[in-house]
């Protein structure tokens, strides 16, 4: 148990994995054993519970690794949670496009999160190897964050037209896909119209799952460099990432209907990315200033809180955008 793995004792990794496994088992096996519509009140309570668990794990990090490590963990957790809000808007577009019934949306998100846990683990592992071998990779990540933040400030985002998505076009041209949904099923067996024998078809629910997975990978391209710019410790990076996305399902059901109220949060996230990337250059590369971890966390909170309050004020009379439905 005291054997080191990626710089930390094996027991610390096992404790984390056990906690994540218990949360997933509680979510799917107990709270959502039956397919049903998840209400806003339940979603808010679940979101608060996941956030509390993520912060409580920060106390464990403090106890084992010290105050600075705990601050970096919490900063990473807050940043990843905030970037996940942008992902929620895309997920809402996906569910609207495929007309996924609300009682099945939790199923798609659950398996989507499981896929995200694996994919982010692979991406973080690859990033950790690169950083360990090439120190200058951190400056590449920092420059990428600054450029991404500037692009987010300058480019006006428009709702994506999923009917023109090249991946979905490829899947429709290469695989058997049903025109109508089949309840909770991702795959179904139906008779082939030419031969009459039973063959396996993908359903629109499966296409929605694939779209959610791809969207998470795209968002991880921004979020993972952001956490590497905060800390290069694989344990802090992975744990803060996973605790941030674990509550994404509950957060989606709580916020999906009011995401239009957070229209200016994207600007705050852009400023946050510029701050994180700029901090790497100012502190590590140029050595001009040293920003303590507590100040980094405070500035992160200030940027996000400003974006949230400004969004709520400016959008107090706005109405939600209705995504255009598509067909398979």
Secondary structure as GFF3:
##gff-version 3
##sequence-region A 1 328
A	DSSP	beta_strand	4	5	.	.	.	ID=ss1
A	DSSP	beta_strand	8	9	.	.	.	ID=ss2
A	DSSP	alpha_helix	10	25	.	.	.	ID=ss3
A	DSSP	pi_helix	26	31	.	.	.	ID=ss4
A	DSSP	alpha_helix	40	65	.	.	.	ID=ss5
A	DSSP	alpha_helix	67	97	.	.	.	ID=ss6
A	DSSP	alpha_helix	102	133	.	.	.	ID=ss7
A	DSSP	alpha_helix	137	154	.	.	.	ID=ss8
A	DSSP	three_ten_helix	162	164	.	.	.	ID=ss9
A	DSSP	alpha_helix	166	174	.	.	.	ID=ss10
A	DSSP	beta_strand	187	191	.	.	.	ID=ss11
A	DSSP	beta_strand	198	202	.	.	.	ID=ss12
A	DSSP	alpha_helix	204	230	.	.	.	ID=ss13
A	DSSP	alpha_helix	234	246	.	.	.	ID=ss14
A	DSSP	alpha_helix	248	255	.	.	.	ID=ss15
A	DSSP	three_ten_helix	256	262	.	.	.	ID=ss16
A	DSSP	alpha_helix	265	279	.	.	.	ID=ss17
A	DSSP	pi_helix	280	285	.	.	.	ID=ss18
A	DSSP	alpha_helix	293	314	.	.	.	ID=ss19
###
